[in-house]
Amino acid sequence: MKAEGNIPMIMSQLKKGESIAEVEQIIQNAVGDLSESNKAASLEQLQSALDEVSPLDCTTAEWNACRYARMYLSSQMAEAV
């Protein structure tokens, strides 16, 4: 799956993530096959989408998955630099 253009679908999958490992796998699958420049851009787009998620619009499980995804993305983006 390519991340570019699929951010809403990836966000939906992330919200359904039931474990830390599952959230990590969703992100890895979304950007794993992309070139480094596309990967960085996709990670930034996904980070931006996650930043817009409000805890008031989510269940506790969805918010926890999104919150962990933000932390995981931050670490992945730091490693890419």
RAMOZI-V968946 format. One record per residue. N is the residue number from 1. SS is DSSP state (a for helix, b for strand, c for the rest). PHI is phi in whole degrees, -180 to 180 (none if undefined). NEAR is the number of other C-alpha atoms within 10 Angstrom. Layout:
[[N;SS;PHI;NEAR] [N;SS;PHI;NEAR]]
This chain:
[[1;c;none;13] [2;c;-94;16] [3;c;-74;23] [4;c;-62;17] [5;c;84;10] [6;c;-115;13] [7;a;-57;20] [8;a;-60;12] [9;a;-67;10] [10;a;-65;21] [11;a;-60;20] [12;a;-62;12] [13;a;-65;17] [14;a;-61;26] [15;a;-63;20] [16;c;-89;16] [17;c;-59;21] [18;c;-99;14] [19;c;-150;14] [20;a;-60;13] [21;a;-62;9] [22;a;-68;15] [23;a;-63;20] [24;a;-60;18] [25;a;-65;14] [26;a;-61;18] [27;a;-67;21] [28;a;-62;14] [29;a;-65;14] [30;a;-70;21] [31;a;-119;20] [32;c;-59;15] [33;c;-96;13] [34;c;-84;17] [35;c;-66;10] [36;a;-58;12] [37;a;-68;9] [38;a;-68;15] [39;a;-63;20] [40;a;-61;17] [41;a;-64;16] [42;a;-67;21] [43;a;-63;22] [44;a;-66;15] [45;a;-64;16] [46;a;-66;23] [47;a;-60;20] [48;a;-62;13] [49;a;-64;16] [50;a;-67;19] [51;a;-64;12] [52;c;-85;8] [53;c;-74;15] [54;c;-102;10] [55;a;-64;13] [56;a;-75;8] [57;a;-99;9] [58;c;-130;13] [59;c;-77;11] [60;a;-60;12] [61;a;-65;14] [62;a;-64;20] [63;a;-64;20] [64;a;-62;19] [65;a;-65;23] [66;a;-67;27] [67;a;-64;18] [68;a;-66;17] [69;a;-59;24] [70;a;-63;18] [71;a;-65;12] [72;a;-64;17] [73;a;-61;20] [74;a;-59;15] [75;a;-69;11] [76;a;-68;15] [77;a;-69;15] [78;a;-67;9] [79;a;-68;8] [80;a;-73;10] [81;c;-80;6]]
